[in-house]
Amino acid sequence: MKFSIIKGQPFSCTIQIKAPNSITGLPLDPGDTATFTLSSIDVNNCIYVDKKPMAIADAANGKFLIELTADETKDLPSRDGFLEDSARSMVTCKALVVANTVSEGQIIGNIPSVYIEDFGEVCTN
């Protein structure tokens, strides 16, 4: 699965939290929390979104919702190029999801490849 954010556009995505060694979502308690951090993959490790709180989207199936505004995505770095896999865009960011749950404690999830798609200005006519 390709994890992509469109530059300058609102972004929303549900992320399922699973207990260690489980294939099903971890049921969430009302007090469970999660944060989303988006940073560059280069050596400077610039942070673009820092520990943004995520909302519970589906407690029974362990799903949190991350929402970014167009303002939060407008300055994200993108790189175009054609690699051996014929991809139009190249990975420029990585993401970290940290969930704090009552039942399992802290669960950390890494998304090592985040593509920032830049389609230019959006026509509103």
C-alpha positions in Angstrom: 0.0 0.0 0.0 1.3 3.4 -0.9 0.9 6.1 1.8 0.4 9.4 -0.1 -0.4 13.0 1.0 -1.4 15.5 -1.7 0.5 18.8 -1.1 -1.8 21.7 -0.4 -4.9 19.6 0.1 -6.8 18.4 3.2 -5.7 14.9 4.2 -7.5 12.3 6.3 -6.7 8.7 7.0 -7.7 6.0 9.5 -5.0 4.0 11.0 -5.7 0.7 12.8 -3.8 -0.1 16.0 -3.2 -3.8 16.6 -2.0 -5.5 19.8 1.4 -7.1 19.5 1.3 -10.4 17.6 -2.3 -9.9 16.6 -4.0 -9.6 13.2 -7.1 -7.9 14.5 -7.6 -4.3 15.7 -7.2 -3.5 19.4 -10.5 -2.4 20.9 -10.0 1.1 22.2 -11.1 2.6 25.5 -12.4 6.2 25.6 -9.2 7.3 27.3 -6.9 5.9 24.6 -4.9 8.5 22.7 -2.7 8.6 19.6 -0.4 11.1 17.9 0.9 11.5 14.4 4.4 12.9 13.6 5.5 13.5 10.0 9.2 14.2 9.3 11.7 14.2 6.5 13.7 11.1 5.6 16.9 13.1 5.0 19.7 13.5 7.6 18.3 16.8 8.8 15.1 15.0 10.0 12.9 18.1 9.7 9.6 17.7 11.5 6.6 19.0 9.6 3.8 17.8 11.8 4.7 17.2 15.4 2.7 14.9 17.6 -0.7 15.9 16.2 -3.5 14.3 18.2 -5.6 11.7 16.4 -9.3 11.1 17.1 -10.8 7.7 17.8 -12.7 6.8 14.6 -13.8 3.2 15.3 -13.2 2.1 18.9 -14.4 -1.5 18.4 -11.8 -2.1 15.6 -8.9 -0.1 17.0 -9.0 2.8 14.4 -7.7 6.3 14.9 -8.3 9.2 12.5 -5.5 11.6 11.4 -6.7 14.8 9.7 -4.4 17.4 8.2 -5.5 20.8 6.8 -4.5 22.1 3.4 -2.4 24.7 5.4 -0.6 21.8 7.1 0.2 20.1 3.8 1.0 23.0 1.6 4.7 23.2 2.5 5.5 19.5 2.6 8.5 18.5 0.5 7.9 16.6 -2.8 10.3 15.2 -5.3 9.4 14.0 -8.8 11.4 11.4 -10.6 11.1 8.2 -12.5 12.8 5.2 -10.8 13.0 1.6 -11.7 9.5 1.1 -10.4 8.1 3.8 -12.7 6.9 5.8 -9.8 6.2 9.5 -10.5 6.9 10.7 -7.1 9.7 9.8 -4.7 9.6 9.2 -0.9 10.4 12.4 1.0 8.9 11.8 4.5 8.3 9.2 7.1 5.6 9.1 9.8 5.4 7.9 13.4 2.2 6.9 15.1 2.3 6.6 18.9 -0.8 5.2 20.6 -1.2 5.1 24.4 -3.8 2.5 25.3 -5.2 1.4 28.6 -5.0 -2.3 27.7 -1.6 -2.6 26.0 0.3 0.5 27.1 2.3 2.3 24.4 2.2 1.0 20.8 4.5 2.6 18.2 3.9 2.3 14.5 6.3 3.4 11.8 5.4 4.4 8.3 8.8 4.5 6.7 7.7 5.7 3.2 5.4 8.7 2.8 4.9 10.1 -0.7 4.1 13.8 -1.0 2.2 14.3 -4.3 2.4 17.7 -5.9 -0.2 18.2 -8.6 0.3 22.0 -8.7 -2.6 24.5 -8.3 -6.1 23.1 -8.1 -8.6 24.6 -10.5 -11.8 25.6 -8.8 -13.8 26.5 -11.9 
